[in-house]
Amino acid sequence: MGGRALIVVTILTVLASFAAACGSGDGRLSAGQFAHRATRACARANRQASELDIPALDEHGSARAITRVIAIERRAIAELHGLQPPQRLEARVDEWLATIDQLVVETEFLRESVEHGDRNVADAIAVRAARLSLRSQVLAARLGVRGCTMPTPPPVDPGTE
């Protein structure tokens, strides 16, 4: 798997990681509770994501696979927003969630580019999304959240263009 393929795989793995995160709605969590719940949610989402077959961006079915990841992530983001971290971590959590929100928007744009057969734009978006994915992982780690990755389709093979 090439460097770009690994980037794309990482992006979708991160998005799917957030899918199983859930909030309790029963008040603020401690920092440890927040990190534990988010980490546990990431592990569940990683298991779910590993069941997805995500073809390369130029292969049939990649847009459909990306659509599935987006649906999972939209639900996860709603659940993550339901978690109530300690007030002292709220700004960091808000930054993390905003990064995840943007990552999903980029993934939607990626899907649209794939659907329209615009391989150059899809590759450029995949690179941008990879940067957001890395940023979200750094922010998660600062919160004590571990193992949040996202599956993504490998990019177009330049040798086939």
MARVEXGU-497855 format. One line per field, with one value per residue: residue number from 1; residue in three letters; x, y, z of N, C-alpha, C, CB in turn. Coordinates in Angstrom, 1 decimal. Glycine has a CB too. Example, Ala and Ser with C-alpha at 12.3 -4.5 7.8 and 13.67 -1.06 7.14 Angstrom:
<nodes>
pos 1 2 $
code ALA SER $
n_px 13.2 12.8 $
n_py -5.7 -2.2 $
n_pz 7.8 7.1 $
ca_px 12.3 13.7 $
ca_py -4.5 -1.1 $
ca_pz 7.8 7.1 $
c_px 13.2 12.9 $
c_py -3.3 0.0 $
c_pz 7.8 7.9 $
cb_px 11.3 14.1 $
cb_py -4.5 -0.6 $
cb_pz 9.0 5.7 $
</nodes>
This chain:
<nodes>
pos 1 2 3 4 5 6 7 8 9 10 11 12 13 14 15 16 17 18 19 20 21 22 23 24 25 26 27 28 29 30 31 32 33 34 35 36 37 38 39 40 41 42 43 44 45 46 47 48 49 50 51 52 53 54 55 56 57 58 59 60 61 62 63 64 65 66 67 68 69 70 71 72 73 74 75 76 77 78 79 80 81 82 83 84 85 86 87 88 89 90 91 92 93 94 95 96 97 98 99 100 101 102 103 104 105 106 107 108 109 110 111 112 113 114 115 116 117 118 119 120 121 122 123 124 125 126 127 128 129 130 131 132 133 134 135 136 137 138 139 140 141 142 143 144 145 146 147 148 149 150 151 152 153 154 155 156 157 158 159 160 161 $
code MET GLY GLY ARG ALA LEU ILE VAL VAL THR ILE LEU THR VAL LEU ALA SER PHE ALA ALA ALA CYS GLY SER GLY ASP GLY ARG LEU SER ALA GLY GLN PHE ALA HIS ARG ALA THR ARG ALA CYS ALA ARG ALA ASN ARG GLN ALA SER GLU LEU ASP ILE PRO ALA LEU ASP GLU HIS GLY SER ALA ARG ALA ILE THR ARG VAL ILE ALA ILE GLU ARG ARG ALA ILE ALA GLU LEU HIS GLY LEU GLN PRO PRO GLN ARG LEU GLU ALA ARG VAL ASP GLU TRP LEU ALA THR ILE ASP GLN LEU VAL VAL GLU THR GLU PHE LEU ARG GLU SER VAL GLU HIS GLY ASP ARG ASN VAL ALA ASP ALA ILE ALA VAL ARG ALA ALA ARG LEU SER LEU ARG SER GLN VAL LEU ALA ALA ARG LEU GLY VAL ARG GLY CYS THR MET PRO THR PRO PRO PRO VAL ASP PRO GLY THR GLU $
n_px 0.9 0.7 2.0 0.0 -2.3 -2.2 -2.6 -5.3 -6.6 -6.2 -7.6 -10.4 -10.6 -10.2 -12.5 -14.5 -14.0 -15.1 -17.7 -19.0 -19.0 -20.5 -22.7 -23.8 -25.5 -26.0 -24.8 -21.6 -18.6 -15.7 -12.3 -10.9 -13.1 -14.2 -12.1 -11.9 -14.5 -14.6 -12.3 -13.0 -15.3 -14.0 -12.6 -14.7 -15.8 -13.7 -13.7 -16.1 -15.6 -13.6 -14.9 -15.8 -15.6 -13.5 -12.9 -10.3 -10.1 -10.7 -12.1 -15.1 -17.7 -16.5 -17.5 -19.9 -19.0 -17.7 -20.0 -21.3 -19.5 -19.6 -22.3 -22.1 -20.3 -21.7 -23.7 -22.1 -20.8 -22.9 -23.4 -20.9 -21.0 -22.8 -21.5 -20.3 -17.7 -15.2 -15.4 -12.9 -11.8 -13.3 -12.9 -10.8 -12.0 -14.1 -12.6 -11.5 -13.8 -14.7 -12.8 -13.2 -15.8 -15.2 -13.6 -15.4 -17.0 -15.1 -14.8 -17.3 -17.1 -15.1 -16.4 -18.3 -16.6 -15.5 -17.8 -18.4 -16.3 -13.9 -10.8 -8.4 -9.2 -10.3 -8.1 -6.6 -8.4 -8.3 -5.7 -5.9 -7.8 -6.4 -4.6 -6.3 -7.2 -4.9 -4.5 -6.9 -6.3 -4.1 -5.3 -7.2 -5.4 -4.4 -6.5 -6.5 -7.6 -7.4 -6.4 -8.0 -8.8 -9.3 -10.9 -10.1 -10.6 -8.1 -6.1 -6.3 -4.5 -1.6 -0.4 -2.4 -3.6 $
n_py -1.2 2.2 5.4 7.4 5.8 4.7 7.1 7.7 5.5 5.8 8.1 7.5 5.5 7.0 8.6 6.6 5.7 7.4 6.7 5.1 6.4 7.6 9.6 10.3 12.2 12.7 14.7 16.3 14.6 13.1 13.8 11.4 9.6 10.7 10.3 7.5 6.6 7.7 6.4 3.7 3.8 4.4 2.0 0.2 1.3 1.1 -1.7 -2.0 -0.5 -2.0 -4.0 -2.9 -2.8 -1.1 0.2 1.4 4.9 5.1 3.0 1.0 1.3 2.7 5.3 4.6 3.2 5.2 6.8 5.2 5.3 8.1 8.3 6.8 8.3 10.8 10.1 9.4 11.8 13.4 11.9 12.2 15.0 14.9 14.0 15.2 16.8 17.5 20.9 22.3 21.1 21.6 23.5 22.3 19.9 20.9 22.0 19.6 18.3 20.1 19.8 17.1 17.4 19.0 17.2 15.3 16.8 17.2 14.6 14.2 15.9 14.5 12.1 13.2 14.1 11.7 10.5 12.1 11.5 12.9 12.6 13.9 16.0 14.5 13.1 15.4 16.3 14.1 14.2 16.7 15.9 13.9 15.4 16.8 14.5 13.6 15.8 15.6 13.3 14.0 16.0 14.4 12.7 14.4 14.7 12.3 10.3 7.4 5.4 6.2 5.9 5.9 4.3 4.6 4.9 3.7 6.0 7.0 5.0 6.3 5.1 4.1 6.2 $
n_pz 0.0 -0.9 0.1 -0.1 -0.1 2.5 4.0 3.2 4.2 6.9 7.4 7.1 9.0 11.4 11.3 11.5 14.0 15.8 15.7 17.6 19.9 22.9 24.8 28.2 29.3 31.9 33.4 34.0 33.0 34.6 33.8 33.4 33.1 30.7 28.9 29.0 28.1 25.5 24.4 24.6 23.0 20.6 20.1 19.7 17.4 15.7 15.4 14.0 11.7 10.6 9.3 7.0 3.5 1.7 -1.3 -3.6 -4.5 -7.2 -7.9 -8.5 -6.2 -4.2 -3.5 -2.4 -0.1 1.2 1.8 3.7 5.8 6.4 7.3 9.6 11.0 11.3 13.1 15.2 15.8 16.8 19.1 20.4 20.9 22.9 25.1 28.2 29.1 31.7 32.9 32.6 30.5 28.4 26.2 24.8 24.0 22.5 20.4 19.3 18.5 16.6 14.7 14.0 12.9 10.7 9.3 8.6 6.8 4.8 4.0 2.9 0.7 -0.6 -1.3 -3.1 -5.1 -6.0 -6.9 -9.1 -10.7 -10.5 -10.2 -9.6 -7.9 -5.9 -4.9 -3.9 -1.9 -0.2 0.8 2.2 4.1 5.4 6.8 8.6 9.9 11.2 12.9 14.5 15.8 17.4 19.0 20.3 21.7 23.5 25.2 26.4 25.0 23.2 20.3 18.2 15.0 11.4 8.7 5.2 1.7 -0.5 -2.4 -5.9 -8.1 -9.5 -11.6 -13.2 -14.5 $
ca_px 0.0 1.5 1.8 -1.3 -3.3 -2.2 -3.3 -6.7 -7.1 -6.1 -8.7 -11.7 -10.5 -10.5 -13.9 -15.3 -13.7 -16.0 -19.1 -19.6 -18.9 -21.8 -22.8 -24.8 -26.5 -26.3 -23.8 -20.2 -17.7 -14.3 -11.3 -10.7 -14.3 -14.4 -11.1 -12.3 -15.6 -14.2 -11.4 -13.8 -16.1 -13.1 -12.3 -15.9 -16.0 -12.6 -14.1 -17.1 -14.9 -12.7 -15.8 -16.1 -14.7 -13.3 -12.0 -9.6 -11.0 -11.1 -12.8 -16.5 -18.1 -15.8 -18.4 -20.9 -18.4 -17.5 -21.3 -21.5 -18.6 -20.2 -23.5 -21.7 -19.7 -22.7 -24.3 -21.0 -20.5 -24.0 -23.1 -19.8 -21.4 -23.6 -20.6 -20.0 -16.3 -15.0 -15.4 -11.6 -11.4 -14.4 -12.4 -10.1 -13.0 -14.8 -11.6 -11.4 -15.1 -14.8 -11.9 -13.9 -16.9 -14.6 -13.1 -16.6 -17.3 -14.1 -15.1 -18.5 -16.6 -14.4 -17.4 -18.9 -15.6 -15.4 -19.1 -18.3 -15.1 -12.8 -9.8 -7.4 -9.8 -10.5 -6.7 -6.3 -9.2 -7.8 -4.5 -6.4 -8.5 -5.4 -4.1 -7.3 -7.2 -3.8 -4.8 -7.9 -5.6 -3.3 -6.2 -7.7 -4.4 -4.3 -7.6 -6.4 -8.4 -6.4 -6.8 -9.0 -8.3 -10.5 -10.6 -10.4 -10.2 -6.8 -6.3 -6.2 -3.1 -1.2 0.0 -3.5 -4.1 $
ca_py 0.0 3.4 6.4 8.0 4.8 4.7 8.3 7.6 4.4 6.4 9.1 6.9 4.8 8.0 8.9 5.5 5.5 8.2 6.3 4.4 7.2 8.0 10.5 9.9 13.2 12.8 15.6 16.3 13.4 13.5 13.7 10.0 9.0 11.1 9.6 6.1 6.4 7.9 5.4 2.5 4.0 4.3 0.6 -0.4 1.9 0.5 -3.0 -1.9 0.0 -3.1 -4.8 -2.2 -3.0 0.3 0.1 2.6 6.0 5.0 1.7 0.9 1.1 3.6 6.3 3.9 2.9 6.5 7.2 4.4 5.9 9.4 8.1 6.3 9.5 11.8 9.6 9.5 13.2 13.7 11.3 12.9 16.3 14.7 13.8 16.4 16.7 18.5 22.3 22.7 20.5 21.9 24.2 21.3 19.0 21.7 22.0 18.2 18.0 20.9 19.1 16.0 17.9 19.4 16.0 14.7 17.7 16.9 13.3 14.3 16.4 13.4 11.3 13.9 14.1 10.3 10.2 12.8 11.0 13.9 11.9 14.9 16.7 13.5 13.0 16.6 16.3 13.0 14.8 17.6 15.1 13.3 16.4 16.9 13.3 13.7 16.9 15.1 12.3 14.8 16.6 13.3 12.2 15.4 14.5 11.0 9.4 6.6 4.4 6.7 5.9 5.9 3.6 5.4 4.2 4.1 6.9 6.5 4.6 7.1 4.3 3.8 7.4 $
ca_pz 0.0 -1.0 1.1 -0.1 0.3 3.9 4.4 3.0 5.1 8.2 7.5 7.3 10.3 12.4 11.3 12.0 15.4 16.6 15.5 18.8 21.1 23.4 26.0 29.2 29.6 33.4 34.1 33.5 33.3 35.0 32.6 33.2 32.5 29.4 28.1 29.0 27.3 24.1 24.0 24.5 21.8 19.4 19.9 19.1 16.0 14.9 15.0 13.0 10.5 10.0 8.6 5.8 2.4 1.1 -2.5 -4.0 -5.0 -8.6 -8.1 -8.3 -4.8 -3.2 -3.1 -1.5 1.1 1.9 2.3 4.9 6.8 6.7 8.1 10.9 11.7 11.7 14.3 16.3 16.2 17.6 20.4 21.1 21.4 24.1 26.3 29.0 29.7 32.8 32.3 32.3 29.2 27.4 25.0 24.0 23.4 21.4 19.2 18.8 17.8 15.4 13.7 13.5 12.1 9.4 8.7 7.9 5.7 3.8 3.5 2.0 -0.5 -1.2 -1.9 -4.3 -6.2 -6.5 -7.7 -10.4 -11.4 -10.5 -9.5 -9.1 -6.8 -4.8 -4.2 -3.1 -0.7 0.6 1.5 3.2 5.1 6.2 7.8 9.6 10.7 12.1 13.9 15.4 16.6 18.3 20.0 21.1 22.6 24.6 26.0 26.9 24.1 22.4 19.3 17.2 13.6 10.5 7.4 4.0 0.4 -1.1 -3.5 -7.3 -8.5 -10.5 -12.8 -14.1 -15.2 $
c_px 0.9 1.2 0.5 -2.4 -3.4 -2.9 -4.8 -7.3 -7.2 -7.3 -10.0 -11.7 -10.8 -11.9 -14.8 -15.1 -14.7 -17.5 -19.7 -19.5 -20.3 -21.7 -23.9 -25.9 -26.8 -25.2 -22.4 -19.4 -16.4 -13.5 -11.1 -11.9 -14.5 -13.4 -11.5 -13.4 -15.3 -13.3 -12.1 -14.7 -15.2 -12.8 -13.5 -16.0 -14.9 -13.0 -15.2 -16.5 -14.1 -13.6 -16.1 -15.1 -14.6 -12.4 -11.3 -10.6 -11.5 -11.8 -14.3 -16.8 -17.5 -16.7 -19.4 -20.3 -18.1 -18.9 -21.6 -20.7 -19.2 -21.4 -23.1 -21.1 -20.7 -23.4 -23.3 -20.8 -21.7 -23.8 -22.0 -20.1 -22.3 -22.7 -20.3 -18.7 -16.3 -14.9 -14.0 -11.1 -12.3 -13.8 -11.6 -11.0 -13.7 -13.9 -11.5 -12.7 -15.2 -13.9 -12.5 -15.1 -16.3 -14.1 -14.3 -17.0 -16.3 -14.4 -16.3 -18.0 -15.8 -15.3 -18.0 -17.9 -15.4 -16.7 -19.0 -17.0 -13.9 -11.7 -8.8 -7.9 -9.9 -9.1 -6.4 -7.1 -8.7 -6.6 -5.0 -7.0 -7.5 -4.8 -5.0 -7.4 -6.1 -4.0 -5.8 -7.2 -4.8 -4.2 -6.8 -6.7 -4.2 -5.4 -7.5 -7.1 -7.3 -7.1 -7.9 -8.4 -9.5 -10.1 -10.9 -10.0 -8.8 -7.0 -6.1 -4.7 -2.7 -0.8 -1.1 -4.1 -3.6 $
c_py 1.2 4.4 7.1 7.1 4.7 5.9 8.2 6.6 5.0 7.3 8.5 6.1 5.8 8.3 7.8 5.3 6.3 7.7 5.7 5.2 7.7 8.8 10.0 10.9 13.4 13.6 15.4 15.0 14.0 13.3 12.2 9.3 9.4 10.3 8.1 5.8 6.6 6.9 4.1 2.6 3.9 2.8 -0.1 0.1 1.3 -0.9 -2.9 -1.4 -1.1 -4.0 -4.2 -2.6 -1.7 0.2 1.4 3.6 5.8 3.7 1.8 0.6 2.0 4.7 5.8 3.6 4.1 7.0 6.5 5.0 7.2 9.2 7.7 7.5 10.6 11.4 9.8 10.9 13.7 13.2 11.9 14.3 16.1 14.4 15.2 16.3 17.7 19.9 22.7 22.1 20.8 22.5 23.2 20.3 19.7 21.8 20.7 18.0 18.9 20.3 17.9 16.4 18.3 18.2 15.3 15.5 17.4 15.5 13.3 14.9 15.4 12.5 11.9 13.9 12.7 10.1 10.9 12.5 12.0 13.4 12.9 15.6 15.7 13.2 14.2 16.6 15.2 13.5 15.8 16.9 14.4 14.2 16.6 15.7 13.3 14.7 16.3 14.1 13.0 15.4 15.5 12.8 13.2 15.3 13.1 9.9 8.7 5.7 4.9 6.8 5.8 5.2 4.6 4.5 4.6 5.0 6.2 6.1 5.4 6.4 4.0 5.0 7.5 $
c_pz 0.0 0.1 1.1 0.3 1.8 4.6 4.4 4.0 6.5 8.4 7.8 8.6 11.4 12.4 11.9 13.5 16.3 16.5 16.8 20.0 21.6 24.7 26.9 29.5 31.1 34.1 33.5 34.0 33.9 33.7 32.3 32.6 31.0 28.5 27.9 28.0 25.8 23.6 23.7 23.2 20.5 19.1 19.3 17.6 15.1 14.5 13.9 11.6 9.8 9.1 7.2 4.7 1.6 -0.1 -2.7 -4.6 -6.4 -8.9 -7.8 -6.8 -3.8 -2.7 -2.1 -0.1 1.9 2.5 3.6 6.1 7.3 7.6 9.5 11.7 12.1 13.0 15.5 16.8 17.1 19.0 21.2 21.6 22.7 25.3 26.9 29.7 30.9 32.2 31.9 30.9 28.0 26.1 24.2 23.3 22.3 20.1 18.5 18.0 16.5 14.3 13.1 12.5 10.7 8.6 7.9 6.7 4.5 3.2 2.6 0.7 -1.3 -2.0 -3.2 -5.4 -6.8 -7.4 -9.1 -11.2 -11.5 -9.6 -8.9 -7.8 -5.6 -4.1 -3.4 -1.8 0.3 1.4 2.6 4.4 6.0 7.2 8.9 10.5 11.7 13.2 14.9 16.3 17.7 19.4 20.9 22.1 23.8 25.6 26.7 26.1 23.2 21.3 18.3 15.8 12.7 9.2 6.2 2.8 0.0 -2.2 -4.9 -7.5 -9.7 -11.8 -13.7 -14.8 -16.6 $
cb_px -1.0 1.2 2.9 -1.6 -2.9 -0.7 -2.8 -7.0 -6.2 -4.8 -8.8 -12.1 -9.2 -9.6 -14.4 -15.0 -12.3 -16.0 -19.1 -18.9 -18.0 -22.6 -23.0 -24.1 -27.8 -26.3 -23.8 -19.5 -17.5 -13.8 -10.0 -10.3 -15.5 -14.1 -9.7 -12.6 -16.8 -13.5 -10.3 -14.7 -16.7 -11.8 -12.0 -17.2 -15.9 -11.3 -14.7 -18.2 -14.0 -12.0 -17.1 -16.2 -15.2 -12.9 -12.9 -8.5 -10.3 -9.9 -12.2 -17.2 -17.9 -14.5 -19.1 -21.4 -17.0 -17.0 -22.4 -21.2 -17.2 -20.5 -24.4 -20.6 -18.7 -23.8 -24.8 -19.7 -20.4 -25.4 -22.9 -18.6 -22.3 -24.5 -19.2 -21.2 -15.2 -13.8 -15.9 -10.6 -11.4 -15.4 -11.4 -9.1 -14.0 -15.1 -10.2 -11.3 -16.3 -14.3 -10.5 -14.5 -17.5 -13.4 -12.5 -17.8 -17.2 -12.6 -15.3 -19.5 -15.7 -13.6 -18.5 -19.2 -14.2 -15.4 -20.3 -18.3 -15.5 -13.4 -9.1 -7.0 -11.2 -11.0 -5.7 -6.6 -10.7 -7.4 -3.6 -7.4 -9.5 -4.3 -3.8 -8.7 -7.1 -2.5 -5.4 -9.0 -4.8 -2.5 -7.3 -8.1 -3.1 -4.3 -8.9 -6.8 -9.5 -5.6 -7.3 -9.6 -7.2 -11.0 -11.4 -9.6 -11.2 -6.0 -5.3 -6.6 -3.1 -0.1 0.7 -4.6 -3.7 $
cb_py 0.0 4.0 7.5 8.5 3.4 4.6 9.5 7.2 3.2 7.1 9.9 6.0 4.2 9.2 9.2 4.2 6.0 9.6 5.3 3.1 8.5 6.7 11.9 9.5 12.9 11.4 15.3 17.5 12.6 12.5 14.4 9.4 9.5 12.6 9.7 5.6 7.3 9.3 5.1 2.3 5.4 5.0 -0.1 0.0 3.4 0.4 -3.7 -0.8 1.2 -3.9 -5.1 -0.7 -4.2 1.3 -0.3 2.2 7.3 5.1 0.6 -0.1 -0.3 4.2 7.0 2.6 2.2 7.5 6.9 2.9 6.1 10.2 7.0 5.2 10.1 12.0 8.2 8.9 14.1 13.3 9.8 13.1 17.0 13.5 13.2 16.8 17.0 18.2 23.2 22.3 18.9 22.8 25.4 20.5 18.5 23.1 22.5 17.2 18.3 22.4 18.7 15.1 19.2 20.4 15.0 14.6 19.2 16.9 12.3 15.2 17.7 12.7 11.0 15.3 14.6 9.3 10.7 14.3 10.7 15.3 10.9 15.9 17.3 12.2 12.7 17.9 16.0 11.7 15.4 18.6 14.2 12.7 17.8 17.2 12.1 14.0 18.1 14.5 11.4 15.9 17.3 12.1 12.0 16.9 14.6 11.0 10.1 5.7 3.3 8.0 4.9 7.3 2.3 6.7 4.5 2.9 8.1 7.6 3.0 8.0 3.1 3.2 8.6 $
cb_pz 1.2 -2.4 1.0 -1.6 -0.3 4.4 3.6 1.6 5.1 8.4 6.2 6.2 10.5 12.2 9.9 11.3 15.7 16.1 14.5 19.0 20.9 23.7 25.7 30.4 28.9 34.0 35.5 34.0 32.0 36.1 32.9 34.5 33.3 29.3 28.7 30.4 27.7 24.0 25.0 25.7 21.8 19.6 21.3 19.9 16.0 15.7 16.2 13.4 10.8 11.1 9.3 6.0 1.4 2.1 -3.7 -5.0 -4.8 -9.5 -7.3 -9.2 -4.5 -3.8 -4.3 -2.1 0.9 0.9 1.2 4.7 6.4 5.4 7.4 10.8 10.8 10.5 14.2 15.8 14.9 17.0 20.2 20.1 20.3 23.9 25.8 29.9 28.7 33.6 33.4 33.4 29.3 28.0 25.4 25.0 24.5 21.9 19.7 20.0 18.7 15.7 14.4 14.7 12.7 9.6 9.7 8.9 6.1 4.3 4.7 2.7 -0.2 -0.2 -0.9 -3.9 -5.6 -5.3 -6.9 -10.1 -12.8 -10.0 -10.3 -10.1 -7.1 -5.4 -5.3 -4.0 -1.1 -0.2 0.5 2.6 4.5 5.2 7.0 9.0 9.7 11.3 13.2 14.6 15.8 17.6 19.2 20.2 21.9 24.0 25.3 28.3 23.3 23.3 20.0 17.7 13.3 10.2 7.2 4.0 -0.7 -1.5 -3.4 -8.3 -8.8 -10.1 -12.3 -13.2 -14.4 $
</nodes>
